[in-house]
């Protein structure tokens, strides 16, 4: 079944200069392999088409069922220099929660917030 990332994981974020740092943490260990397989650095960057202009690096933290994405060129030159106030790290992390994942029906009970 297709679900939004928000049902499988939550995010934390920060920003420094022109770089955004976004962590994606699976709600359940059973969901993590699907996040890891589908939310690649390339797909992450494509999800932010026109916003993230630099390199995206993904770091996997398998013991915590989490991934950390470092997105360069994500803040319009830097938080204090940009007129794009909505591009701060918190806004960018909220945006990734709309990423679509394919999750097996058998893991429906591990997802959160589905009606």
N, CA, C and O atoms as CSV, one atom per row, in Angstrom:
chain,resi,resn,atom,element,x,y,z
A,1,UNK,N,N,0.832,-1.171,0.000
A,1,UNK,CA,C,0.000,0.000,0.000
A,1,UNK,C,C,0.881,1.241,0.000
A,1,UNK,O,O,1.980,1.237,0.554
A,2,UNK,N,N,0.389,2.298,-0.625
A,2,UNK,CA,C,1.127,3.567,-0.618
A,2,UNK,C,C,0.696,4.384,0.589
A,2,UNK,O,O,-0.492,4.538,0.874
A,3,UNK,N,N,1.703,4.905,1.291
A,3,UNK,CA,C,1.439,5.763,2.444
A,3,UNK,C,C,2.427,6.923,2.423
A,3,UNK,O,O,3.485,6.847,1.800
A,4,UNK,N,N,2.065,7.981,3.106
A,4,UNK,CA,C,2.995,9.088,3.273
A,4,UNK,C,C,3.990,8.731,4.370
A,4,UNK,O,O,3.674,7.992,5.303
A,5,UNK,N,N,5.179,9.263,4.242
A,5,UNK,CA,C,6.235,9.011,5.223
A,5,UNK,C,C,5.769,9.330,6.640
A,5,UNK,O,O,6.195,8.666,7.585
A,6,UNK,N,N,4.916,10.316,6.808
A,6,UNK,CA,C,4.457,10.709,8.139
A,6,UNK,C,C,3.804,9.568,8.908
A,6,UNK,O,O,3.741,9.611,10.136
A,7,UNK,N,N,3.317,8.551,8.204
A,7,UNK,CA,C,2.692,7.411,8.864
A,7,UNK,C,C,3.708,6.341,9.267
A,7,UNK,O,O,3.389,5.443,10.046
A,8,UNK,N,N,4.928,6.435,8.740
A,8,UNK,CA,C,5.955,5.432,9.003
A,8,UNK,C,C,7.123,5.957,9.830
A,8,UNK,O,O,7.888,5.177,10.398
A,9,UNK,N,N,7.261,7.289,9.897
A,9,UNK,CA,C,8.434,7.860,10.562
A,9,UNK,C,C,8.156,9.285,11.015
A,9,UNK,O,O,7.171,9.909,10.621
A,10,UNK,N,N,9.054,9.776,11.854
A,10,UNK,CA,C,9.016,11.186,12.228
A,10,UNK,C,C,10.371,11.799,11.914
A,10,UNK,O,O,11.321,11.081,11.602
A,11,UNK,N,N,10.465,13.110,11.994
A,11,UNK,CA,C,11.688,13.820,11.587
A,11,UNK,C,C,12.160,14.777,12.659
A,11,UNK,O,O,11.387,15.256,13.488
A,12,UNK,N,N,13.440,15.036,12.617
A,12,UNK,CA,C,14.077,16.092,13.413
A,12,UNK,C,C,14.953,16.861,12.445
A,12,UNK,O,O,15.423,16.300,11.455
A,13,UNK,N,N,15.176,18.128,12.714
A,13,UNK,CA,C,15.956,18.906,11.757
A,13,UNK,C,C,16.733,20.015,12.435
A,13,UNK,O,O,16.528,20.347,13.603
A,14,UNK,N,N,17.622,20.562,11.654
A,14,UNK,CA,C,18.393,21.715,12.066
A,14,UNK,C,C,18.981,22.361,10.834
A,14,UNK,O,O,18.913,21.807,9.737
A,15,UNK,N,N,19.552,23.524,11.013
A,15,UNK,CA,C,20.196,24.185,9.885
A,15,UNK,C,C,21.381,24.985,10.381
A,15,UNK,O,O,21.418,25.463,11.515
A,16,UNK,N,N,22.332,25.110,9.502
A,16,UNK,CA,C,23.539,25.885,9.794
A,16,UNK,C,C,24.022,26.446,8.472
A,16,UNK,O,O,24.311,25.693,7.541
A,17,UNK,N,N,24.109,27.748,8.385
A,17,UNK,CA,C,24.540,28.358,7.140
A,17,UNK,C,C,23.556,28.020,6.036
A,17,UNK,O,O,22.358,28.277,6.159
A,18,UNK,N,N,24.061,27.446,4.962
A,18,UNK,CA,C,23.231,27.103,3.803
A,18,UNK,C,C,22.954,25.595,3.743
A,18,UNK,O,O,22.600,25.065,2.690
A,19,UNK,N,N,23.118,24.917,4.876
A,19,UNK,CA,C,22.968,23.463,4.934
A,19,UNK,C,C,21.855,23.090,5.904
A,19,UNK,O,O,21.772,23.615,7.014
A,20,UNK,N,N,21.005,22.174,5.459
A,20,UNK,CA,C,19.937,21.647,6.312
A,20,UNK,C,C,20.266,20.201,6.668
A,20,UNK,O,O,20.778,19.444,5.844
A,21,UNK,N,N,19.967,19.843,7.884
A,21,UNK,CA,C,20.227,18.516,8.412
A,21,UNK,C,C,18.882,17.930,8.848
A,21,UNK,O,O,18.242,18.462,9.756
A,22,UNK,N,N,18.450,16.841,8.210
A,22,UNK,CA,C,17.138,16.268,8.506
A,22,UNK,C,C,17.298,14.787,8.825
A,22,UNK,O,O,17.821,14.017,8.019
A,23,UNK,N,N,16.842,14.402,10.012
A,23,UNK,CA,C,16.850,12.995,10.404
A,23,UNK,C,C,15.458,12.420,10.243
A,23,UNK,O,O,14.464,13.062,10.583
A,24,UNK,N,N,15.396,11.202,9.720
A,24,UNK,CA,C,14.137,10.470,9.538
A,24,UNK,C,C,14.239,9.218,10.390
A,24,UNK,O,O,15.130,8.392,10.189
A,25,UNK,N,N,13.321,9.078,11.345
A,25,UNK,CA,C,13.379,7.989,12.308
A,25,UNK,C,C,12.121,7.133,12.171
A,25,UNK,O,O,11.007,7.636,12.321
A,26,UNK,N,N,12.294,5.845,11.889
A,26,UNK,CA,C,11.158,4.940,11.708
A,26,UNK,C,C,10.406,4.754,13.017
A,26,UNK,O,O,11.010,4.701,14.088
A,27,UNK,N,N,9.091,4.657,12.925
A,27,UNK,CA,C,8.270,4.390,14.106
A,27,UNK,C,C,8.473,2.975,14.626
A,27,UNK,O,O,8.312,2.730,15.822
A,28,UNK,N,N,8.820,2.044,13.755
A,28,UNK,CA,C,9.000,0.645,14.150
A,28,UNK,C,C,10.164,0.055,13.362
A,28,UNK,O,O,10.356,0.401,12.196
A,29,UNK,N,N,10.946,-0.833,13.981
A,29,UNK,CA,C,12.077,-1.445,13.277
A,29,UNK,C,C,11.669,-2.154,11.988
A,29,UNK,O,O,12.453,-2.211,11.041
A,30,UNK,N,N,10.458,-2.690,11.943
A,30,UNK,CA,C,9.990,-3.406,10.755
A,30,UNK,C,C,9.803,-2.479,9.554
A,30,UNK,O,O,9.852,-2.929,8.409
A,31,UNK,N,N,9.593,-1.201,9.808
A,31,UNK,CA,C,9.386,-0.227,8.730
A,31,UNK,C,C,10.699,0.297,8.156
A,31,UNK,O,O,10.750,0.727,7.004
A,32,UNK,N,N,11.747,0.261,8.952
A,32,UNK,CA,C,13.025,0.867,8.551
A,32,UNK,C,C,13.573,0.352,7.230
A,32,UNK,O,O,14.023,1.166,6.424
A,33,UNK,N,N,13.565,-0.958,6.954
A,33,UNK,CA,C,14.111,-1.407,5.666
A,33,UNK,C,C,13.414,-0.766,4.459
A,33,UNK,O,O,14.053,-0.524,3.435
A,34,UNK,N,N,12.131,-0.493,4.573
A,34,UNK,CA,C,11.392,0.117,3.464
A,34,UNK,C,C,11.769,1.591,3.302
A,34,UNK,O,O,11.867,2.096,2.183
A,35,UNK,N,N,11.976,2.267,4.420
A,35,UNK,CA,C,12.443,3.657,4.355
A,35,UNK,C,C,13.832,3.700,3.724
A,35,UNK,O,O,14.107,4.507,2.836
A,36,UNK,N,N,14.686,2.822,4.201
A,36,UNK,CA,C,16.079,2.790,3.735
A,36,UNK,C,C,16.162,2.480,2.241
A,36,UNK,O,O,16.981,3.059,1.528
A,37,UNK,N,N,15.320,1.573,1.773
A,37,UNK,CA,C,15.328,1.191,0.364
A,37,UNK,C,C,14.771,2.300,-0.535
A,37,UNK,O,O,15.299,2.538,-1.621
A,38,UNK,N,N,13.731,2.962,-0.098
A,38,UNK,CA,C,13.008,3.884,-0.969
A,38,UNK,C,C,13.409,5.352,-0.819
A,38,UNK,O,O,13.338,6.104,-1.790
A,39,UNK,N,N,13.823,5.769,0.360
A,39,UNK,CA,C,14.186,7.168,0.573
A,39,UNK,C,C,15.706,7.331,0.411
A,39,UNK,O,O,16.446,7.490,1.382
A,40,UNK,N,N,16.128,7.287,-0.830
A,40,UNK,CA,C,17.552,7.441,-1.151
A,40,UNK,C,C,17.912,8.921,-1.161
A,40,UNK,O,O,17.028,9.778,-1.149
A,41,UNK,N,N,19.188,9.219,-1.183
A,41,UNK,CA,C,19.637,10.613,-1.268
A,41,UNK,C,C,19.119,11.255,-2.557
A,41,UNK,O,O,18.737,12.425,-2.557
A,42,UNK,N,N,19.106,10.501,-3.638
A,42,UNK,CA,C,18.644,11.032,-4.924
A,42,UNK,C,C,17.156,11.354,-4.889
A,42,UNK,O,O,16.731,12.403,-5.373
A,43,UNK,N,N,16.371,10.456,-4.320
A,43,UNK,CA,C,14.919,10.682,-4.246
A,43,UNK,C,C,14.588,11.783,-3.248
A,43,UNK,O,O,13.636,12.539,-3.442
A,44,UNK,N,N,15.376,11.870,-2.181
A,44,UNK,CA,C,15.214,12.948,-1.213
A,44,UNK,C,C,15.411,14.295,-1.909
A,44,UNK,O,O,14.594,15.204,-1.760
A,45,UNK,N,N,16.499,14.413,-2.669
A,45,UNK,CA,C,16.780,15.665,-3.378
A,45,UNK,C,C,15.688,15.969,-4.408
A,45,UNK,O,O,15.266,17.119,-4.535
A,46,UNK,N,N,15.233,14.966,-5.132
A,46,UNK,CA,C,14.179,15.164,-6.128
A,46,UNK,C,C,12.886,15.646,-5.476
A,46,UNK,O,O,12.130,16.406,-6.082
A,47,UNK,N,N,12.632,15.213,-4.259
A,47,UNK,CA,C,11.433,15.630,-3.525
A,47,UNK,C,C,11.472,17.137,-3.252
A,47,UNK,O,O,10.431,17.775,-3.095
A,48,UNK,N,N,12.665,17.688,-3.199
A,48,UNK,CA,C,12.870,19.121,-2.949
A,48,UNK,C,C,13.293,19.861,-4.218
A,48,UNK,O,O,14.031,20.844,-4.145
A,49,UNK,N,N,12.835,19.401,-5.366
A,49,UNK,CA,C,13.227,20.005,-6.650
A,49,UNK,C,C,13.085,21.520,-6.606
A,49,UNK,O,O,12.036,22.055,-6.249
A,50,UNK,N,N,14.180,22.205,-6.982
A,50,UNK,CA,C,14.184,23.656,-6.997
A,50,UNK,C,C,14.515,24.304,-5.673
A,50,UNK,O,O,14.756,25.510,-5.624
A,51,UNK,N,N,14.533,23.536,-4.596
A,51,UNK,CA,C,14.836,24.089,-3.272
A,51,UNK,C,C,16.247,23.699,-2.843
A,51,UNK,O,O,17.046,24.559,-2.471
A,52,UNK,N,N,16.549,22.414,-2.894
A,52,UNK,CA,C,17.889,21.938,-2.541
A,52,UNK,C,C,18.723,21.958,-3.816
A,52,UNK,O,O,18.474,21.192,-4.748
A,53,UNK,N,N,19.712,22.843,-3.845
A,53,UNK,CA,C,20.513,23.022,-5.058
A,53,UNK,C,C,21.863,22.332,-4.999
A,53,UNK,O,O,22.542,22.213,-6.019
A,54,UNK,N,N,22.259,21.877,-3.827
A,54,UNK,CA,C,23.565,21.241,-3.679
A,54,UNK,C,C,23.451,19.743,-3.463
A,54,UNK,O,O,22.414,19.131,-3.715
A,55,UNK,N,N,24.531,19.184,-2.998
A,55,UNK,CA,C,24.649,17.744,-2.759
A,55,UNK,C,C,23.816,17.325,-1.545
A,55,UNK,O,O,23.707,18.062,-0.565
A,56,UNK,N,N,23.230,16.123,-1.632
A,56,UNK,CA,C,22.546,15.508,-0.494
A,56,UNK,C,C,23.306,14.239,-0.137
A,56,UNK,O,O,23.544,13.381,-0.987
A,57,UNK,N,N,23.679,14.135,1.123
A,57,UNK,CA,C,24.378,12.948,1.626
A,57,UNK,C,C,23.487,12.272,2.656
A,57,UNK,O,O,22.942,12.931,3.542
A,58,UNK,N,N,23.340,10.961,2.538
A,58,UNK,CA,C,22.539,10.192,3.492
A,58,UNK,C,C,23.465,9.378,4.379
A,58,UNK,O,O,24.350,8.674,3.894
A,59,UNK,N,N,23.249,9.485,5.684
A,59,UNK,CA,C,23.969,8.682,6.661
A,59,UNK,C,C,22.966,7.751,7.326
A,59,UNK,O,O,21.926,8.193,7.812
A,60,UNK,N,N,23.280,6.471,7.346
A,60,UNK,CA,C,22.391,5.475,7.931
A,60,UNK,C,C,22.820,5.172,9.358
A,60,UNK,O,O,24.003,4.966,9.630
A,61,UNK,N,N,21.855,5.147,10.265
A,61,UNK,CA,C,22.100,4.814,11.665
A,61,UNK,C,C,21.199,3.613,11.967
A,61,UNK,O,O,20.155,3.736,12.606
A,62,UNK,N,N,21.639,2.457,11.486
A,62,UNK,CA,C,20.809,1.258,11.524
A,62,UNK,C,C,20.393,0.867,12.942
A,62,UNK,O,O,19.271,0.402,13.142
A,63,UNK,N,N,21.257,1.043,13.912
A,63,UNK,CA,C,20.929,0.676,15.291
A,63,UNK,C,C,19.768,1.474,15.868
A,63,UNK,O,O,19.112,1.027,16.808
A,64,UNK,N,N,19.512,2.650,15.311
A,64,UNK,CA,C,18.402,3.494,15.755
A,64,UNK,C,C,17.252,3.514,14.758
A,64,UNK,O,O,16.269,4.225,14.963
A,65,UNK,N,N,17.365,2.741,13.678
A,65,UNK,CA,C,16.384,2.738,12.591
A,65,UNK,C,C,16.144,4.170,12.105
A,65,UNK,O,O,15.011,4.639,12.004
A,66,UNK,N,N,17.268,4.848,11.805
A,66,UNK,CA,C,17.198,6.251,11.398
A,66,UNK,C,C,18.173,6.530,10.267
A,66,UNK,O,O,19.155,5.815,10.070
A,67,UNK,N,N,17.875,7.584,9.536
A,67,UNK,CA,C,18.773,8.091,8.501
A,67,UNK,C,C,18.896,9.598,8.705
A,67,UNK,O,O,17.942,10.270,9.098
A,68,UNK,N,N,20.072,10.102,8.433
A,68,UNK,CA,C,20.306,11.533,8.535
A,68,UNK,C,C,20.694,12.043,7.151
A,68,UNK,O,O,21.625,11.529,6.531
A,69,UNK,N,N,19.979,13.051,6.676
A,69,UNK,CA,C,20.243,13.654,5.376
A,69,UNK,C,C,20.859,15.030,5.586
A,69,UNK,O,O,20.320,15.862,6.317
A,70,UNK,N,N,21.985,15.254,4.942
A,70,UNK,CA,C,22.624,16.560,4.964
A,70,UNK,C,C,22.448,17.151,3.571
A,70,UNK,O,O,23.002,16.652,2.591
A,71,UNK,N,N,21.668,18.219,3.504
A,71,UNK,CA,C,21.331,18.846,2.229
A,71,UNK,C,C,22.038,20.190,2.120
A,71,UNK,O,O,21.712,21.142,2.829
A,72,UNK,N,N,23.012,20.245,1.218
A,72,UNK,CA,C,23.756,21.484,0.996
A,72,UNK,C,C,22.998,22.351,-0.007
A,72,UNK,O,O,22.298,21.840,-0.881
A,73,UNK,N,N,23.145,23.650,0.129
A,73,UNK,CA,C,22.443,24.556,-0.783
A,73,UNK,C,C,20.942,24.482,-0.602
A,73,UNK,O,O,20.192,24.522,-1.576
A,74,UNK,N,N,20.499,24.375,0.647
A,74,UNK,CA,C,19.074,24.180,0.906
A,74,UNK,C,C,18.383,25.401,1.484
A,74,UNK,O,O,17.159,25.416,1.612
A,75,UNK,N,N,19.143,26.415,1.833
A,75,UNK,CA,C,18.540,27.512,2.589
A,75,UNK,C,C,18.707,28.868,1.914
A,75,UNK,O,O,18.772,29.892,2.594
A,76,UNK,N,N,18.776,28.885,0.610
A,76,UNK,CA,C,18.832,30.143,-0.124
A,76,UNK,C,C,20.019,31.018,0.234
A,76,UNK,O,O,19.907,32.243,0.249
A,77,UNK,N,N,21.144,30.403,0.518
A,77,UNK,CA,C,22.345,31.151,0.875
A,77,UNK,C,C,22.623,31.196,2.358
A,77,UNK,O,O,23.705,31.612,2.774
A,78,UNK,N,N,21.667,30.777,3.163
A,78,UNK,CA,C,21.819,30.766,4.612
A,78,UNK,C,C,20.630,31.439,5.265
A,78,UNK,O,O,20.018,32.337,4.687
A,79,UNK,N,N,20.309,31.009,6.456
A,79,UNK,CA,C,19.110,31.488,7.135
A,79,UNK,C,C,19.118,33.004,7.297
A,79,UNK,O,O,18.100,33.652,7.054
A,80,UNK,N,N,20.231,33.571,7.695
A,80,UNK,CA,C,20.250,35.015,7.933
A,80,UNK,C,C,20.365,35.833,6.653
A,80,UNK,O,O,20.189,37.051,6.696
A,81,UNK,N,N,20.656,35.200,5.505
A,81,UNK,CA,C,20.799,35.903,4.232
A,81,UNK,C,C,19.607,35.736,3.316
A,81,UNK,O,O,19.447,36.500,2.364
A,82,UNK,N,N,18.770,34.753,3.584
A,82,UNK,CA,C,17.712,34.391,2.649
A,82,UNK,C,C,16.428,35.175,2.885
A,82,UNK,O,O,16.081,35.504,4.020
A,83,UNK,N,N,15.733,35.465,1.793
A,83,UNK,CA,C,14.393,36.029,1.878
A,83,UNK,C,C,13.342,34.921,1.907
A,83,UNK,O,O,12.151,35.195,2.058
A,84,UNK,N,N,13.781,33.678,1.764
A,84,UNK,CA,C,12.885,32.515,1.747
A,84,UNK,C,C,12.734,31.978,3.164
A,84,UNK,O,O,13.310,30.944,3.499
A,85,UNK,N,N,11.982,32.657,3.978
A,85,UNK,CA,C,11.874,32.286,5.388
A,85,UNK,C,C,11.310,30.890,5.597
A,85,UNK,O,O,11.599,30.264,6.617
A,86,UNK,N,N,10.515,30.383,4.661
A,86,UNK,CA,C,9.933,29.062,4.815
A,86,UNK,C,C,10.936,27.939,4.587
A,86,UNK,O,O,10.584,26.776,4.784
A,87,UNK,N,N,12.136,28.225,4.193
A,87,UNK,CA,C,13.105,27.170,3.893
A,87,UNK,C,C,13.959,26.778,5.085
A,87,UNK,O,O,14.914,26.022,4.907
A,88,UNK,N,N,13.677,27.239,6.258
A,88,UNK,CA,C,14.435,26.814,7.422
A,88,UNK,C,C,14.308,25.309,7.584
A,88,UNK,O,O,13.395,24.689,7.039
A,89,UNK,N,N,15.230,24.729,8.336
A,89,UNK,CA,C,15.258,23.280,8.513
A,89,UNK,C,C,13.947,22.669,8.958
A,89,UNK,O,O,13.587,21.587,8.494
A,90,UNK,N,N,13.221,23.336,9.848
A,90,UNK,CA,C,11.953,22.792,10.347
A,90,UNK,C,C,10.938,22.646,9.218
A,90,UNK,O,O,10.224,21.645,9.148
A,91,UNK,N,N,10.871,23.631,8.343
A,91,UNK,CA,C,9.942,23.558,7.214
A,91,UNK,C,C,10.344,22.453,6.249
A,91,UNK,O,O,9.490,21.749,5.712
A,92,UNK,N,N,11.647,22.303,6.030
A,92,UNK,CA,C,12.113,21.265,5.118
A,92,UNK,C,C,11.815,19.876,5.673
A,92,UNK,O,O,11.475,18.968,4.914
A,93,UNK,N,N,11.938,19.700,6.982
A,93,UNK,CA,C,11.651,18.380,7.544
A,93,UNK,C,C,10.162,18.073,7.464
A,93,UNK,O,O,9.780,16.918,7.273
A,94,UNK,N,N,9.323,19.082,7.605
A,94,UNK,CA,C,7.884,18.857,7.464
A,94,UNK,C,C,7.549,18.429,6.037
A,94,UNK,O,O,6.654,17.610,5.828
A,95,UNK,N,N,8.253,18.971,5.070
A,95,UNK,CA,C,8.002,18.648,3.664
A,95,UNK,C,C,8.304,17.176,3.352
A,95,UNK,O,O,7.563,16.549,2.594
A,96,UNK,N,N,9.367,16.621,3.917
A,96,UNK,CA,C,9.724,15.233,3.600
A,96,UNK,C,C,8.668,14.252,4.110
A,96,UNK,O,O,8.586,13.126,3.619
A,97,UNK,N,N,7.866,14.663,5.080
A,97,UNK,CA,C,6.824,13.779,5.592
A,97,UNK,C,C,5.754,13.470,4.546
A,97,UNK,O,O,4.949,12.558,4.734
A,98,UNK,N,N,5.740,14.227,3.441
A,98,UNK,CA,C,4.792,13.949,2.356
A,98,UNK,C,C,5.373,13.011,1.295
A,98,UNK,O,O,4.722,12.743,0.286
A,99,UNK,N,N,6.579,12.517,1.514
A,99,UNK,CA,C,7.196,11.551,0.605
A,99,UNK,C,C,6.371,10.265,0.614
A,99,UNK,O,O,5.983,9.790,1.682
A,100,UNK,N,N,6.100,9.700,-0.553
A,100,UNK,CA,C,5.309,8.469,-0.639
A,100,UNK,C,C,6.177,7.223,-0.577
A,100,UNK,O,O,7.215,7.129,-1.231
A,101,UNK,N,N,5.724,6.272,0.226
A,101,UNK,CA,C,6.392,4.981,0.384
A,101,UNK,C,C,5.436,3.863,0.001
A,101,UNK,O,O,4.216,4.010,0.077
A,102,UNK,N,N,6.008,2.757,-0.406
A,102,UNK,CA,C,5.236,1.536,-0.624
A,102,UNK,C,C,5.551,0.609,0.552
A,102,UNK,O,O,6.691,0.177,0.723
A,103,UNK,N,N,4.535,0.312,1.355
A,103,UNK,CA,C,4.690,-0.518,2.549
A,103,UNK,C,C,3.752,-1.726,2.410
A,103,UNK,O,O,2.605,-1.556,1.997
A,104,UNK,N,N,4.208,-2.930,2.743
A,104,UNK,CA,C,3.324,-4.097,2.657
A,104,UNK,C,C,2.100,-3.956,3.575
A,104,UNK,O,O,2.200,-3.412,4.675
A,105,UNK,N,N,0.973,-4.439,3.122
A,105,UNK,CA,C,-0.251,-4.405,3.922
A,105,UNK,C,C,-0.055,-5.084,5.273
A,105,UNK,O,O,-0.690,-4.703,6.256
A,106,UNK,N,N,0.810,-6.073,5.329
A,106,UNK,CA,C,1.043,-6.822,6.566
A,106,UNK,C,C,1.646,-5.959,7.673
A,106,UNK,O,O,1.621,-6.349,8.840
A,107,UNK,N,N,2.193,-4.783,7.319
A,107,UNK,CA,C,2.789,-3.889,8.330
A,107,UNK,C,C,1.874,-2.732,8.685
A,107,UNK,O,O,2.307,-1.785,9.340
A,108,UNK,N,N,0.637,-2.787,8.273
A,108,UNK,CA,C,-0.314,-1.697,8.542
A,108,UNK,C,C,-0.381,-1.367,10.040
A,108,UNK,O,O,-0.479,-0.195,10.403
A,109,UNK,N,N,-0.331,-2.369,10.899
A,109,UNK,CA,C,-0.428,-2.140,12.336
A,109,UNK,C,C,0.767,-1.359,12.890
A,109,UNK,O,O,0.682,-0.812,13.990
A,110,UNK,N,N,1.866,-1.298,12.156
A,110,UNK,CA,C,3.051,-0.558,12.596
A,110,UNK,C,C,2.993,0.920,12.213
A,110,UNK,O,O,3.779,1.724,12.713
A,111,UNK,N,N,2.072,1.273,11.336
A,111,UNK,CA,C,1.930,2.653,10.878
A,111,UNK,C,C,1.111,3.449,11.868
A,111,UNK,O,O,0.319,2.895,12.630
A,112,UNK,N,N,1.311,4.773,11.848
A,112,UNK,CA,C,0.577,5.651,12.768
A,112,UNK,C,C,-0.289,6.630,11.990
A,112,UNK,O,O,0.086,7.113,10.922
A,113,UNK,N,N,-1.443,6.906,12.550
A,113,UNK,CA,C,-2.302,7.943,12.022
A,113,UNK,C,C,-3.127,7.592,10.809
A,113,UNK,O,O,-3.688,8.485,10.174
A,114,UNK,N,N,-3.220,6.316,10.463
A,114,UNK,CA,C,-4.084,5.922,9.345
A,114,UNK,C,C,-5.496,5.714,9.847
A,114,UNK,O,O,-5.704,5.163,10.928
A,115,UNK,N,N,-6.460,6.150,9.068
A,115,UNK,CA,C,-7.873,5.995,9.473
A,115,UNK,C,C,-8.349,4.587,9.208
A,115,UNK,O,O,-9.506,4.265,9.481
